[in-house]
Amino acid sequence: MKSARLKTTVLDANVVLGVLEGRSGAERARNLISQAAEGRMQLLMSVINWGEVYYTVWRKRGLQAAETVLQQITELRVQVVNADPELTKLAATFHAKYKLPYADCFAAALAQQRRATLATGDSDFARVEKQVKVLWTTEQ
């Protein structure tokens, strides 16, 4: 019997920061995390967006808090994906064509590359909804 392929969702930094800060839309993001913890979904995050979470938390709350957040991301079963040349070229294409902020381009590129849904609350991603399936964690 062939096993069913898990649904894959890419998290952008906005979603992770939203959960950490209790922002609007955090409940939808927490639901994704719960599904991953139960083995019903695969969560991915580009290493570029992972770094974005790290430096944002460091600036707001300090180095120790940033280190703790990285550990929490690992515990939440989020797979951090390295940016190889192929992914970086695709991200650069998103940046050139759609003028997304460069770090956001890695989330969009990873979602497109893996044929995954992109979970975000960042309205910038409205520019690429025709290229990437977007799951909005906040009302748009």
N, CA, C and O atoms as CSV, one atom per row, in Angstrom:
chain,resi,resn,atom,element,x,y,z
A,1,MET,N,N,0.838,-1.175,0.000
A,1,MET,CA,C,0.000,0.000,0.000
A,1,MET,C,C,0.883,1.237,0.000
A,1,MET,O,O,1.851,1.322,0.755
A,2,LYS,N,N,0.545,2.181,-0.842
A,2,LYS,CA,C,1.318,3.403,-0.969
A,2,LYS,C,C,0.936,4.380,0.145
A,2,LYS,O,O,-0.251,4.605,0.379
A,3,SER,N,N,1.928,4.969,0.843
A,3,SER,CA,C,1.618,5.901,1.917
A,3,SER,C,C,1.260,7.267,1.329
A,3,SER,O,O,1.800,7.682,0.304
A,4,ALA,N,N,0.346,7.946,1.999
A,4,ALA,CA,C,-0.084,9.274,1.560
A,4,ALA,C,C,1.027,10.291,1.812
A,4,ALA,O,O,1.719,10.252,2.830
A,5,ARG,N,N,1.170,11.188,0.863
A,5,ARG,CA,C,2.165,12.244,0.993
A,5,ARG,C,C,1.632,13.306,1.949
A,5,ARG,O,O,0.485,13.738,1.826
A,6,LEU,N,N,2.455,13.720,2.889
A,6,LEU,CA,C,2.052,14.756,3.835
A,6,LEU,C,C,1.911,16.097,3.137
A,6,LEU,O,O,2.680,16.428,2.234
A,7,LYS,N,N,0.934,16.851,3.562
A,7,LYS,CA,C,0.788,18.214,3.077
A,7,LYS,C,C,1.983,19.008,3.600
A,7,LYS,O,O,2.373,18.872,4.759
A,8,THR,N,N,2.554,19.832,2.736
A,8,THR,CA,C,3.728,20.616,3.113
A,8,THR,C,C,3.379,22.093,3.122
A,8,THR,O,O,2.757,22.602,2.189
A,9,THR,N,N,3.781,22.769,4.174
A,9,THR,CA,C,3.562,24.206,4.312
A,9,THR,C,C,4.883,24.871,4.653
A,9,THR,O,O,5.638,24.397,5.503
A,10,VAL,N,N,5.144,25.974,3.975
A,10,VAL,CA,C,6.332,26.782,4.237
A,10,VAL,C,C,5.915,27.945,5.133
A,10,VAL,O,O,4.931,28.632,4.860
A,11,LEU,N,N,6.666,28.152,6.190
A,11,LEU,CA,C,6.419,29.277,7.098
A,11,LEU,C,C,7.356,30.423,6.753
A,11,LEU,O,O,8.555,30.217,6.561
A,12,ASP,N,N,6.816,31.614,6.677
A,12,ASP,CA,C,7.715,32.756,6.553
A,12,ASP,C,C,7.997,33.280,7.954
A,12,ASP,O,O,7.356,32.855,8.915
A,13,ALA,N,N,8.928,34.176,8.075
A,13,ALA,CA,C,9.326,34.704,9.384
A,13,ALA,C,C,8.161,35.374,10.089
A,13,ALA,O,O,8.047,35.292,11.312
A,14,ASN,N,N,7.290,36.038,9.330
A,14,ASN,CA,C,6.143,36.743,9.888
A,14,ASN,C,C,5.259,35.812,10.716
A,14,ASN,O,O,4.787,36.196,11.786
A,15,VAL,N,N,5.034,34.599,10.233
A,15,VAL,CA,C,4.185,33.645,10.939
A,15,VAL,C,C,4.824,33.219,12.259
A,15,VAL,O,O,4.161,33.194,13.296
A,16,VAL,N,N,6.091,32.891,12.217
A,16,VAL,CA,C,6.786,32.451,13.431
A,16,VAL,C,C,6.829,33.586,14.456
A,16,VAL,O,O,6.569,33.369,15.640
A,17,LEU,N,N,7.152,34.775,14.005
A,17,LEU,CA,C,7.176,35.923,14.911
A,17,LEU,C,C,5.780,36.213,15.454
A,17,LEU,O,O,5.630,36.613,16.608
A,18,GLY,N,N,4.768,36.013,14.627
A,18,GLY,CA,C,3.393,36.217,15.077
A,18,GLY,C,C,3.004,35.290,16.209
A,18,GLY,O,O,2.339,35.700,17.160
A,19,VAL,N,N,3.424,34.027,16.104
A,19,VAL,CA,C,3.153,33.067,17.173
A,19,VAL,C,C,3.893,33.483,18.441
A,19,VAL,O,O,3.318,33.481,19.529
A,20,LEU,N,N,5.148,33.835,18.301
A,20,LEU,CA,C,5.955,34.214,19.465
A,20,LEU,C,C,5.432,35.461,20.163
A,20,LEU,O,O,5.518,35.583,21.385
A,21,GLU,N,N,4.887,36.386,19.376
A,21,GLU,CA,C,4.438,37.668,19.922
A,21,GLU,C,C,2.931,37.724,20.155
A,21,GLU,O,O,2.406,38.751,20.584
A,22,GLY,N,N,2.234,36.622,19.872
A,22,GLY,CA,C,0.791,36.580,20.088
A,22,GLY,C,C,0.013,37.532,19.191
A,22,GLY,O,O,-1.016,38.068,19.601
A,23,ARG,N,N,0.491,37.745,17.980
A,23,ARG,CA,C,-0.178,38.642,17.037
A,23,ARG,C,C,-1.483,38.048,16.513
A,23,ARG,O,O,-1.769,36.862,16.680
A,24,SER,N,N,-2.256,38.912,15.877
A,24,SER,CA,C,-3.455,38.481,15.172
A,24,SER,C,C,-3.070,37.412,14.151
A,24,SER,O,O,-2.069,37.546,13.446
A,25,GLY,N,N,-3.865,36.360,14.079
A,25,GLY,CA,C,-3.557,35.282,13.149
A,25,GLY,C,C,-2.713,34.187,13.752
A,25,GLY,O,O,-2.473,33.162,13.114
A,26,ALA,N,N,-2.265,34.388,14.964
A,26,ALA,CA,C,-1.389,33.390,15.585
A,26,ALA,C,C,-2.110,32.059,15.790
A,26,ALA,O,O,-1.476,31.004,15.794
A,27,GLU,N,N,-3.428,32.105,15.959
A,27,GLU,CA,C,-4.179,30.868,16.171
A,27,GLU,C,C,-4.096,29.961,14.945
A,27,GLU,O,O,-3.933,28.749,15.083
A,28,ARG,N,N,-4.207,30.531,13.758
A,28,ARG,CA,C,-4.082,29.726,12.539
A,28,ARG,C,C,-2.689,29.110,12.441
A,28,ARG,O,O,-2.536,27.950,12.061
A,29,ALA,N,N,-1.697,29.887,12.782
A,29,ALA,CA,C,-0.319,29.388,12.743
A,29,ALA,C,C,-0.117,28.288,13.786
A,29,ALA,O,O,0.535,27.283,13.505
A,30,ARG,N,N,-0.666,28.471,14.971
A,30,ARG,CA,C,-0.554,27.437,16.013
A,30,ARG,C,C,-1.234,26.144,15.560
A,30,ARG,O,O,-0.779,25.054,15.906
A,31,ASN,N,N,-2.314,26.252,14.793
A,31,ASN,CA,C,-2.985,25.076,14.262
A,31,ASN,C,C,-2.061,24.307,13.314
A,31,ASN,O,O,-2.021,23.078,13.349
A,32,LEU,N,N,-1.324,25.025,12.473
A,32,LEU,CA,C,-0.361,24.381,11.578
A,32,LEU,C,C,0.704,23.639,12.389
A,32,LEU,O,O,1.069,22.505,12.076
A,33,ILE,N,N,1.183,24.294,13.417
A,33,ILE,CA,C,2.221,23.706,14.273
A,33,ILE,C,C,1.691,22.454,14.969
A,33,ILE,O,O,2.408,21.461,15.096
A,34,SER,N,N,0.442,22.502,15.417
A,34,SER,CA,C,-0.171,21.327,16.054
A,34,SER,C,C,-0.273,20.163,15.073
A,34,SER,O,O,-0.004,19.016,15.429
A,35,GLN,N,N,-0.661,20.466,13.840
A,35,GLN,CA,C,-0.755,19.411,12.829
A,35,GLN,C,C,0.610,18.774,12.570
A,35,GLN,O,O,0.713,17.559,12.395
A,36,ALA,N,N,1.656,19.601,12.547
A,36,ALA,CA,C,3.006,19.071,12.348
A,36,ALA,C,C,3.426,18.203,13.530
A,36,ALA,O,O,4.030,17.146,13.348
A,37,ALA,N,N,3.103,18.654,14.739
A,37,ALA,CA,C,3.454,17.886,15.941
A,37,ALA,C,C,2.762,16.525,15.949
A,37,ALA,O,O,3.295,15.552,16.481
A,38,GLU,N,N,1.574,16.465,15.356
A,38,GLU,CA,C,0.817,15.211,15.287
A,38,GLU,C,C,1.222,14.362,14.083
A,38,GLU,O,O,0.675,13.280,13.871
A,39,GLY,N,N,2.183,14.855,13.292
A,39,GLY,CA,C,2.643,14.109,12.130
A,39,GLY,C,C,1.713,14.186,10.936
A,39,GLY,O,O,1.816,13.375,10.015
A,40,ARG,N,N,0.793,15.168,10.940
A,40,ARG,CA,C,-0.174,15.294,9.841
A,40,ARG,C,C,0.247,16.320,8.795
A,40,ARG,O,O,-0.438,16.480,7.784
A,41,MET,N,N,1.342,17.009,9.014
A,41,MET,CA,C,1.800,18.037,8.093
A,41,MET,C,C,3.303,18.198,8.230
A,41,MET,O,O,3.868,17.982,9.302
A,42,GLN,N,N,3.941,18.578,7.139
A,42,GLN,CA,C,5.369,18.884,7.163
A,42,GLN,C,C,5.511,20.402,7.084
A,42,GLN,O,O,4.952,21.041,6.193
A,43,LEU,N,N,6.262,20.969,8.020
A,43,LEU,CA,C,6.527,22.403,8.022
A,43,LEU,C,C,7.971,22.650,7.607
A,43,LEU,O,O,8.897,22.030,8.129
A,44,LEU,N,N,8.147,23.566,6.661
A,44,LEU,CA,C,9.470,23.951,6.188
A,44,LEU,C,C,9.673,25.439,6.412
A,44,LEU,O,O,8.720,26.215,6.487
A,45,MET,N,N,10.937,25.813,6.516
A,45,MET,CA,C,11.306,27.222,6.613
A,45,MET,C,C,12.674,27.382,5.982
A,45,MET,O,O,13.599,26.623,6.273
A,46,SER,N,N,12.794,28.367,5.122
A,46,SER,CA,C,14.100,28.652,4.528
A,46,SER,C,C,15.063,29.119,5.615
A,46,SER,O,O,14.666,29.811,6.553
A,47,VAL,N,N,16.313,28.740,5.483
A,47,VAL,CA,C,17.329,29.179,6.436
A,47,VAL,C,C,17.426,30.708,6.454
A,47,VAL,O,O,17.799,31.287,7.474
A,48,ILE,N,N,17.100,31.356,5.354
A,48,ILE,CA,C,17.129,32.818,5.298
A,48,ILE,C,C,16.043,33.393,6.206
A,48,ILE,O,O,16.294,34.345,6.946
A,49,ASN,N,N,14.848,32.827,6.153
A,49,ASN,CA,C,13.756,33.287,7.013
A,49,ASN,C,C,13.993,32.910,8.473
A,49,ASN,O,O,13.616,33.648,9.383
A,50,TRP,N,N,14.610,31.775,8.681
A,50,TRP,CA,C,15.018,31.347,10.030
A,50,TRP,C,C,15.969,32.392,10.619
A,50,TRP,O,O,15.842,32.780,11.781
A,51,GLY,N,N,16.925,32.840,9.797
A,51,GLY,CA,C,17.848,33.891,10.242
A,51,GLY,C,C,17.140,35.202,10.502
A,51,GLY,O,O,17.524,35.954,11.398
A,52,GLU,N,N,16.113,35.479,9.729
A,52,GLU,CA,C,15.324,36.698,9.931
A,52,GLU,C,C,14.638,36.673,11.300
A,52,GLU,O,O,14.606,37.686,11.998
A,53,VAL,N,N,14.095,35.525,11.679
A,53,VAL,CA,C,13.492,35.381,13.007
A,53,VAL,C,C,14.558,35.608,14.075
A,53,VAL,O,O,14.330,36.325,15.050
A,54,TYR,N,N,15.719,34.992,13.882
A,54,TYR,CA,C,16.808,35.097,14.852
A,54,TYR,C,C,17.232,36.549,15.084
A,54,TYR,O,O,17.303,36.998,16.228
A,55,TYR,N,N,17.511,37.281,14.008
A,55,TYR,CA,C,17.988,38.649,14.220
A,55,TYR,C,C,16.886,39.565,14.730
A,55,TYR,O,O,17.167,40.512,15.464
A,56,THR,N,N,15.620,39.299,14.353
A,56,THR,CA,C,14.520,40.133,14.850
A,56,THR,C,C,14.341,39.956,16.352
A,56,THR,O,O,14.198,40.933,17.087
A,57,VAL,N,N,14.350,38.710,16.801
A,57,VAL,CA,C,14.208,38.452,18.239
A,57,VAL,C,C,15.415,38.993,18.989
A,57,VAL,O,O,15.261,39.569,20.065
A,58,TRP,N,N,16.608,38.819,18.445
A,58,TRP,CA,C,17.820,39.319,19.100
A,58,TRP,C,C,17.712,40.833,19.304
A,58,TRP,O,O,17.984,41.334,20.395
A,59,ARG,N,N,17.316,41.558,18.256
A,59,ARG,CA,C,17.203,43.019,18.368
A,59,ARG,C,C,16.167,43.437,19.394
A,59,ARG,O,O,16.376,44.402,20.128
A,60,LYS,N,N,15.045,42.718,19.453
A,60,LYS,CA,C,13.946,43.106,20.342
A,60,LYS,C,C,14.138,42.640,21.781
A,60,LYS,O,O,13.797,43.353,22.724
A,61,ARG,N,N,14.701,41.409,21.942
A,61,ARG,CA,C,14.731,40.808,23.279
A,61,ARG,C,C,16.083,40.290,23.728
A,61,ARG,O,O,16.211,39.805,24.853
A,62,GLY,N,N,17.096,40.381,22.875
A,62,GLY,CA,C,18.429,39.977,23.271
A,62,GLY,C,C,18.852,38.621,22.735
A,62,GLY,O,O,18.044,37.843,22.229
A,63,LEU,N,N,20.154,38.364,22.865
A,63,LEU,CA,C,20.764,37.151,22.322
A,63,LEU,C,C,20.184,35.875,22.925
A,63,LEU,O,O,19.874,34.937,22.190
A,64,GLN,N,N,20.030,35.822,24.245
A,64,GLN,CA,C,19.529,34.597,24.874
A,64,GLN,C,C,18.132,34.249,24.383
A,64,GLN,O,O,17.838,33.079,24.138
A,65,ALA,N,N,17.274,35.238,24.237
A,65,ALA,CA,C,15.921,35.006,23.724
A,65,ALA,C,C,15.981,34.480,22.290
A,65,ALA,O,O,15.218,33.588,21.918
A,66,ALA,N,N,16.890,35.036,21.490
A,66,ALA,CA,C,17.037,34.586,20.102
A,66,ALA,C,C,17.483,33.136,20.045
A,66,ALA,O,O,16.971,32.363,19.236
A,67,GLU,N,N,18.423,32.761,20.888
A,67,GLU,CA,C,18.881,31.363,20.935
A,67,GLU,C,C,17.744,30.431,21.366
A,67,GLU,O,O,17.594,29.334,20.827
A,68,THR,N,N,16.960,30.869,22.325
A,68,THR,CA,C,15.827,30.079,22.795
A,68,THR,C,C,14.813,29.864,21.676
A,68,THR,O,O,14.278,28.766,21.521
A,69,VAL,N,N,14.553,30.904,20.903
A,69,VAL,CA,C,13.600,30.805,19.798
A,69,VAL,C,C,14.074,29.795,18.750
A,69,VAL,O,O,13.269,29.030,18.218
A,70,LEU,N,N,15.359,29.789,18.454
A,70,LEU,CA,C,15.865,28.811,17.487
A,70,LEU,C,C,15.638,27.384,17.987
A,70,LEU,O,O,15.297,26.494,17.208
A,71,GLN,N,N,15.827,27.176,19.268
A,71,GLN,CA,C,15.578,25.861,19.848
A,71,GLN,C,C,14.104,25.506,19.754
A,71,GLN,O,O,13.754,24.362,19.464
A,72,GLN,N,N,13.233,26.491,19.998
A,72,GLN,CA,C,11.792,26.248,19.918
A,72,GLN,C,C,11.380,25.872,18.493
A,72,GLN,O,O,10.533,24.999,18.302
A,73,ILE,N,N,11.969,26.521,17.507
A,73,ILE,CA,C,11.650,26.197,16.113
A,73,ILE,C,C,11.977,24.734,15.831
A,73,ILE,O,O,11.207,24.034,15.173
A,74,THR,N,N,13.116,24.278,16.330
A,74,THR,CA,C,13.504,22.876,16.167
A,74,THR,C,C,12.500,21.959,16.868
A,74,THR,O,O,12.093,20.942,16.306
A,75,GLU,N,N,12.106,22.308,18.069
A,75,GLU,CA,C,11.162,21.499,18.837
A,75,GLU,C,C,9.782,21.453,18.192
A,75,GLU,O,O,9.031,20.502,18.407
A,76,LEU,N,N,9.444,22.467,17.407
A,76,LEU,CA,C,8.144,22.525,16.744
A,76,LEU,C,C,8.101,21.696,15.460
A,76,LEU,O,O,7.113,21.725,14.727
A,77,ARG,N,N,9.158,20.975,15.201
A,77,ARG,CA,C,9.246,20.109,14.022
A,77,ARG,C,C,9.238,20.896,12.717
A,77,ARG,O,O,8.698,20.440,11.709
A,78,VAL,N,N,9.840,22.077,12.747
A,78,VAL,CA,C,10.001,22.863,11.536
A,78,VAL,C,C,11.346,22.484,10.927
A,78,VAL,O,O,12.388,22.621,11.567
A,79,GLN,N,N,11.312,22.008,9.690
A,79,GLN,CA,C,12.544,21.638,8.991
A,79,GLN,C,C,13.116,22.882,8.329
A,79,GLN,O,O,12.462,23.494,7.484
A,80,VAL,N,N,14.325,23.257,8.707
A,80,VAL,CA,C,14.998,24.405,8.113
A,80,VAL,C,C,15.741,23.931,6.865
A,80,VAL,O,O,16.545,23.001,6.921
A,81,VAL,N,N,15.456,24.587,5.736
A,81,VAL,CA,C,15.999,24.194,4.442
A,81,VAL,C,C,17.086,25.173,4.023
A,81,VAL,O,O,16.867,26.384,3.983
A,82,ASN,N,N,18.259,24.633,3.710
A,82,ASN,CA,C,19.373,25.477,3.263
A,82,ASN,C,C,19.086,26.111,1.912
A,82,ASN,O,O,18.326,25.578,1.104
A,83,ALA,N,N,19.703,27.245,1.687
A,83,ALA,CA,C,19.554,27.964,0.415
A,83,ALA,C,C,20.683,27.548,-0.520
A,83,ALA,O,O,21.798,28.065,-0.438
A,84,ASP,N,N,20.379,26.611,-1.404
A,84,ASP,CA,C,21.361,26.190,-2.399
A,84,ASP,C,C,21.265,27.115,-3.618
A,84,ASP,O,O,20.381,27.970,-3.667
A,85,PRO,N,N,22.153,26.961,-4.594
A,85,PRO,CA,C,22.105,27.859,-5.761
A,85,PRO,C,C,20.761,27.856,-6.496
A,85,PRO,O,O,20.307,28.906,-6.949
A,86,GLU,N,N,20.128,26.702,-6.619
A,86,GLU,CA,C,18.843,26.633,-7.324
A,86,GLU,C,C,17.759,27.445,-6.601
A,86,GLU,O,O,17.029,28.211,-7.229
A,87,LEU,N,N,17.661,27.272,-5.285
A,87,LEU,CA,C,16.674,28.015,-4.501
A,87,LEU,C,C,16.995,29.510,-4.525
A,87,LEU,O,O,16.092,30.340,-4.631
A,88,THR,N,N,18.267,29.847,-4.427
A,88,THR,CA,C,18.676,31.251,-4.431
A,88,THR,C,C,18.361,31.919,-5.763
A,88,THR,O,O,17.937,33.074,-5.797
A,89,LYS,N,N,18.567,31.198,-6.855
A,89,LYS,CA,C,18.238,31.744,-8.180
A,89,LYS,C,C,16.734,31.975,-8.294
A,89,LYS,O,O,16.304,33.000,-8.823
A,90,LEU,N,N,15.937,31.036,-7.806
A,90,LEU,CA,C,14.489,31.195,-7.838
A,90,LEU,C,C,14.058,32.375,-6.967
A,90,LEU,O,O,13.174,33.141,-7.352
A,91,ALA,N,N,14.672,32.523,-5.804
A,91,ALA,CA,C,14.366,33.670,-4.935
A,91,ALA,C,C,14.728,34.982,-5.624
A,91,ALA,O,O,13.975,35.953,-5.549
A,92,ALA,N,N,15.861,35.013,-6.285
A,92,ALA,CA,C,16.283,36.218,-7.006
A,92,ALA,C,C,15.303,36.549,-8.130
A,92,ALA,O,O,15.059,37.721,-8.421
A,93,THR,N,N,14.747,35.523,-8.757
A,93,THR,CA,C,13.742,35.724,-9.794
A,93,THR,C,C,12.491,36.377,-9.202
A,93,THR,O,O,11.940,37.308,-9.788
A,94,PHE,N,N,12.048,35.893,-8.047
A,94,PHE,CA,C,10.905,36.515,-7.371
A,94,PHE,C,C,11.207,37.978,-7.040
A,94,PHE,O,O,10.344,38.844,-7.184
A,95,HIS,N,N,12.417,38.243,-6.603
A,95,HIS,CA,C,12.795,39.613,-6.244
A,95,HIS,C,C,12.765,40.518,-7.476
A,95,HIS,O,O,12.242,41.631,-7.420
A,96,ALA,N,N,13.322,40.044,-8.577
A,96,ALA,CA,C,13.372,40.842,-9.800
A,96,ALA,C,C,11.984,41.061,-10.398
A,96,ALA,O,O,11.659,42.171,-10.820
A,97,LYS,N,N,11.165,40.013,-10.436
A,97,LYS,CA,C,9.856,40.108,-11.083
A,97,LYS,C,C,8.787,40.781,-10.235
A,97,LYS,O,O,7.965,41.537,-10.753
A,98,TYR,N,N,8.795,40.510,-8.929
A,98,TYR,CA,C,7.675,40.929,-8.074
A,98,TYR,C,C,8.061,41.922,-6.989
A,98,TYR,O,O,7.208,42.384,-6.231
A,99,LYS,N,N,9.331,42.246,-6.914
A,99,LYS,CA,C,9.835,43.241,-5.981
A,99,LYS,C,C,9.452,42.958,-4.515
A,99,LYS,O,O,9.190,43.871,-3.732
A,100,LEU,N,N,9.433,41.676,-4.183
A,100,LEU,CA,C,9.265,41.278,-2.782
A,100,LEU,C,C,10.545,41.610,-2.035
A,100,LEU,O,O,11.622,41.616,-2.632
A,101,PRO,N,N,10.448,41.889,-0.731
A,101,PRO,CA,C,11.682,41.991,0.050
A,101,PRO,C,C,12.490,40.695,-0.120
A,101,PRO,O,O,11.918,39.606,-0.170
A,102,TYR,N,N,13.795,40.816,-0.206
A,102,TYR,CA,C,14.646,39.686,-0.575
A,102,TYR,C,C,14.475,38.465,0.337
A,102,TYR,O,O,14.397,37.340,-0.158
A,103,ALA,N,N,14.417,38.666,1.646
A,103,ALA,CA,C,14.246,37.509,2.538
A,103,ALA,C,C,12.916,36.807,2.265
A,103,ALA,O,O,12.850,35.578,2.299
A,104,ASP,N,N,11.860,37.572,1.996
A,104,ASP,CA,C,10.561,36.978,1.690
A,104,ASP,C,C,10.611,36.131,0.427
A,104,ASP,O,O,9.879,35.150,0.296
A,105,CYS,N,N,11.468,36.513,-0.489
A,105,CYS,CA,C,11.591,35.763,-1.743
A,105,CYS,C,C,12.006,34.318,-1.496
A,105,CYS,O,O,11.645,33.435,-2.275
A,106,PHE,N,N,12.748,34.064,-0.441
A,106,PHE,CA,C,13.174,32.698,-0.144
A,106,PHE,C,C,11.993,31.845,0.320
A,106,PHE,O,O,11.923,30.659,-0.001
A,107,ALA,N,N,11.069,32.437,1.069
A,107,ALA,CA,C,9.873,31.696,1.468
A,107,ALA,C,C,9.033,31.365,0.241
A,107,ALA,O,O,8.567,30.235,0.089
A,108,ALA,N,N,8.839,32.348,-0.634
A,108,ALA,CA,C,8.054,32.118,-1.851
A,108,ALA,C,C,8.730,31.088,-2.753
A,108,ALA,O,O,8.069,30.205,-3.300
A,109,ALA,N,N,10.031,31.204,-2.903
A,109,ALA,CA,C,10.767,30.274,-3.759
A,109,ALA,C,C,10.696,28.850,-3.214
A,109,ALA,O,O,10.501,27.902,-3.974
A,110,LEU,N,N,10.853,28.700,-1.911
A,110,LEU,CA,C,10.792,27.372,-1.304
A,110,LEU,C,C,9.399,26.764,-1.489
A,110,LEU,O,O,9.270,25.579,-1.796
A,111,ALA,N,N,8.368,27.575,-1.302
A,111,ALA,CA,C,7.003,27.075,-1.493
A,111,ALA,C,C,6.794,26.637,-2.939
A,111,ALA,O,O,6.210,25.582,-3.187
A,112,GLN,N,N,7.258,27.426,-3.881
A,112,GLN,CA,C,7.096,27.056,-5.289
A,112,GLN,C,C,7.907,25.800,-5.614
A,112,GLN,O,O,7.409,24.879,-6.262
A,113,GLN,N,N,9.145,25.774,-5.161
A,113,GLN,CA,C,10.025,24.642,-5.455
A,113,GLN,C,C,9.458,23.333,-4.912
A,113,GLN,O,O,9.536,22.300,-5.576
A,114,ARG,N,N,8.889,23.371,-3.712
A,114,ARG,CA,C,8.382,22.151,-3.065
A,114,ARG,C,C,6.891,21.911,-3.335
A,114,ARG,O,O,6.300,20.972,-2.800
A,115,ARG,N,N,6.295,22.766,-4.166
A,115,ARG,CA,C,4.854,22.680,-4.445
A,115,ARG,C,C,4.062,22.676,-3.141
A,115,ARG,O,O,3.164,21.862,-2.932
A,116,ALA,N,N,4.423,23.601,-2.290
A,116,ALA,CA,C,3.845,23.707,-0.952
A,116,ALA,C,C,2.998,24.973,-0.838
A,116,ALA,O,O,3.038,25.853,-1.699
A,117,THR,N,N,2.248,25.035,0.228
A,117,THR,CA,C,1.490,26.233,0.574
A,117,THR,C,C,2.396,27.132,1.410
A,117,THR,O,O,3.163,26.646,2.241
A,118,LEU,N,N,2.306,28.415,1.193
A,118,LEU,CA,C,3.069,29.395,1.965
A,118,LEU,C,C,2.158,30.011,3.004
A,118,LEU,O,O,1.169,30.650,2.646
A,119,ALA,N,N,2.460,29.839,4.284
A,119,ALA,CA,C,1.687,30.431,5.369
A,119,ALA,C,C,2.327,31.754,5.757
A,119,ALA,O,O,3.516,31.820,6.071
A,120,THR,N,N,1.514,32.811,5.731
A,120,THR,CA,C,2.023,34.140,6.039
A,120,THR,C,C,0.900,35.069,6.459
A,120,THR,O,O,-0.273,34.823,6.179
A,121,GLY,N,N,1.273,36.116,7.120
A,121,GLY,CA,C,0.363,37.217,7.421
A,121,GLY,C,C,0.864,38.494,6.775
A,121,GLY,O,O,0.276,39.560,6.959
A,122,ASP,N,N,1.934,38.394,6.029
A,122,ASP,CA,C,2.602,39.538,5.403
A,122,ASP,C,C,1.936,39.864,4.064
A,122,ASP,O,O,1.980,39.062,3.131
A,123,SER,N,N,1.329,41.029,3.977
A,123,SER,CA,C,0.581,41.415,2.773
A,123,SER,C,C,1.454,41.535,1.525
A,123,SER,O,O,0.926,41.536,0.413
A,124,ASP,N,N,2.770,41.638,1.678
A,124,ASP,CA,C,3.656,41.682,0.508
A,124,ASP,C,C,3.461,40.459,-0.390
A,124,ASP,O,O,3.656,40.541,-1.603
A,125,PHE,N,N,3.080,39.336,0.199
A,125,PHE,CA,C,2.949,38.099,-0.572
A,125,PHE,C,C,1.736,38.096,-1.499
A,125,PHE,O,O,1.591,37.190,-2.321
A,126,ALA,N,N,0.865,39.094,-1.378
A,126,ALA,CA,C,-0.256,39.203,-2.317
A,126,ALA,C,C,0.269,39.344,-3.746
A,126,ALA,O,O,-0.421,38.982,-4.699
A,127,ARG,N,N,1.469,39.861,-3.898
A,127,ARG,CA,C,2.077,40.039,-5.223
A,127,ARG,C,C,2.352,38.723,-5.938
A,127,ARG,O,O,2.475,38.698,-7.162
A,128,VAL,N,N,2.449,37.633,-5.188
A,128,VAL,CA,C,2.825,36.354,-5.806
A,128,VAL,C,C,1.759,35.269,-5.648
A,128,VAL,O,O,2.051,34.085,-5.816
A,129,GLU,N,N,0.543,35.662,-5.331
A,129,GLU,CA,C,-0.518,34.670,-5.130
A,129,GLU,C,C,-0.813,33.840,-6.373
A,129,GLU,O,O,-1.319,32.724,-6.253
A,130,LYS,N,N,-0.516,34.346,-7.542
A,130,LYS,CA,C,-0.735,33.570,-8.765
A,130,LYS,C,C,0.383,32.555,-8.993
A,130,LYS,O,O,0.206,31.598,-9.748
A,131,GLN,N,N,1.529,32.757,-8.348
A,131,GLN,CA,C,2.672,31.858,-8.513
A,131,GLN,C,C,2.782,30.837,-7.384
A,131,GLN,O,O,3.325,29.749,-7.577
A,132,VAL,N,N,2.268,31.188,-6.211
A,132,VAL,CA,C,2.413,30.364,-5.012
A,132,VAL,C,C,1.073,30.331,-4.281
A,132,VAL,O,O,0.419,31.364,-4.135
A,133,LYS,N,N,0.669,29.164,-3.827
A,133,LYS,CA,C,-0.544,29.074,-3.019
A,133,LYS,C,C,-0.250,29.665,-1.632
A,133,LYS,O,O,0.676,29.236,-0.943
A,134,VAL,N,N,-1.052,30.649,-1.244
A,134,VAL,CA,C,-0.825,31.350,0.021
A,134,VAL,C,C,-1.948,31.030,0.991
A,134,VAL,O,O,-3.124,31.105,0.637
A,135,LEU,N,N,-1.588,30.677,2.200
A,135,LEU,CA,C,-2.521,30.508,3.308
A,135,LEU,C,C,-2.340,31.730,4.199
A,135,LEU,O,O,-1.317,31.876,4.869
A,136,TRP,N,N,-3.326,32.592,4.202
A,136,TRP,CA,C,-3.229,33.818,4.991
A,136,TRP,C,C,-3.559,33.520,6.455
A,136,TRP,O,O,-4.606,32.947,6.756
A,137,THR,N,N,-2.675,33.905,7.348
A,137,THR,CA,C,-2.916,33.702,8.775
A,137,THR,C,C,-3.593,34.915,9.387
A,137,THR,O,O,-3.965,34.897,10.561
A,138,THR,N,N,-3.755,35.968,8.601
A,138,THR,CA,C,-4.490,37.158,9.020
A,138,THR,C,C,-5.445,37.525,7.889
A,138,THR,O,O,-5.272,37.087,6.752
A,139,GLU,N,N,-6.437,38.319,8.205
A,139,GLU,CA,C,-7.380,38.761,7.177
A,139,GLU,C,C,-6.672,39.702,6.220
A,139,GLU,O,O,-5.905,40.566,6.644
A,140,GLN,N,N,-6.928,39.538,4.934
A,140,GLN,CA,C,-6.325,40.398,3.901
A,140,GLN,C,C,-7.365,41.279,3.269
A,140,GLN,O,O,-7.048,42.069,2.380
